[in-house]
Amino acid sequence: MTEPAITQTHGTFSMSCRVEAAIRSKPERIWRLLTNAQDFPRWNSTVSRIEGQIREGERLTLHVPGTTRTFAPTVSDFVPNERMTWTGGFAPMFKGVRTFKLRPHKDGSTLFTMEERFSGLMLPLAKSAMPDFGAVFEQYARDLKREAEKGGETT
């Protein structure tokens, strides 16, 4: 897999978007990129700013280019170099859960997976105001892959 692969599902009260990308870098290097909030805008074109520290229990404020809207998830699961989860919203009305997973391969590469699941009674009304997560996730994965593979490093 050289290009990020996108999978999307849509239901009345749920929807999800998932991206997978093979990255020629070790999980530790990718993890450092994913957990350094201040450095995010330098390499990730889908985020203009993150306020807060990316660690378990912390609340973040994400700023997205081209809009004044912000997103305020809480880091609800955090296993270094393996996975983390960001959770936002108020169930049962509207909830978003974004998971990040890193799966190392013997050749030194890593399978990066990011998935966001939205659910709730307000989702049918909110869908029309939501961006195309497929395009956003694909760009996110491309940016991460480019930065993690810079200089051919695998550490």
N, C-alpha and C positions, 0 to 999 in steps of 0.2 A: 504494500500500500504506500504509494508515494504522495498521493493527494489526500487531504482530509476527507473522510467519508461521513456524510450527514444522514441521519435518520430522524424523521418527524412523524408524530402521531397526533391526531386531533379527535377529540370526543366532545360531547356537549359540556361536560363539567371538568374536563381534563385535557391537557395537551402536553407534549414533551418534544424536546429537541436534543439530539445527541450527536457529538462529533467524536471521531476517532482518528488519530494520526500517529503514524510510526515516526519516531524522532531518533535520529542517530546521536544520542546523548544518554548519559546515565540518569537515573531518577533523581539523584542528589542535586545535580545541576538544574534540572527542570524544576524541582521543588524550591530551590533558592529563588528562581524567577517568579514562581507562583505565590510565594509568601513574602516578597519584598514590596510592600504597598507603595512606598515612595518611588521606586524605580519603574513601576508598572507603565506609566505613560510614555516612558522612553522607548519601550519595545512593543507595546500593545496599542495598536491604533483604535481599538474598540473602547478604551478607557481613557478619559482625560485626567482623572484624579481619583485617588482613593484616600479617604481619611480613616484613621484608625490603624491598629496593628492586626495583621492576619495571623491570629492564633486563637485557640479554642476559647469560647465564651465571649470573645470580643465582638462588638457591633461595629460594622463598617458603614461608610457612606461612599457610594460609588457615583461618580460623575461620568456621563457618557457624552462624547462629542456630538454637537449638533442639536442638543436639547438642554433645557434648564432642569429637567426632571432628574431626581436622584433616586437611588435605590439604597435601602438600609438593611442589609441582611446581617444575621448573627452567625459567626463561625460556630457551628454546632457539633462538629466532629473533626478531629485533627490527629492523624497518625502520620508523623513525618516520613517523607519519601514514599508514601503509599496512597493516602487518600485524605480528602477533607470535604466538608459539606457546609454550604452557606444556606441558611433558612430565613425566609422573610414572609411577611403577610400575617393574616389572622384567620386561621381555620375556624369555622367552616366557610367563611365568606370568600377568602382568596389567599392562597398560599403558593409560594414558589420555593422549590428546593433544588439547589445546584450542587452537583457532586463532581469532584475531580478525582480521577484515579490514575495511578502510574503503575504499569506492570513491566518489570524489567525482562529483557530477553538475554540469553546466554551470549549473544554477539555484542553486548554492550549498548544496544539500542533499547528504547522504551516505548511501550504503547501508551499513549496519552488518551484518556477518555474524559469528556466533560458532558454532563447531561443536566438539563433543567426540566423539572416537572412542575407544571402549574395545575392547580385544582381549586375548586370552590364554587359556591353558588353564584358569585359575581363574574365568573370567568366568561360566560356567554356575552355579557355586556362589555367586558374589558378587552376581549380579543381584537376588536377592530382598532383599538388604540395601541396595540402591541406591535413591535417591529418584527420583521422577518428574521427569526432567530437562526434560521439555516444559514443565511448570508453572514450574520454577525458571528456565529460560532465557527464557520469556515475561516473567516478572517482571523479570529482569535487564535485558532489552531495554526494557521499559516505564520502568524507573527511569532508565536511561541516556538514553533519548529525552526524558523529562521534564526531567532536569537539563541536558542539552545545549541544549534549546530554551528554557530559562528566559529570560524577558525578551525573547524573539523575536530573540536574538542569532544571527547567522550567522557570527561570527568566533571 
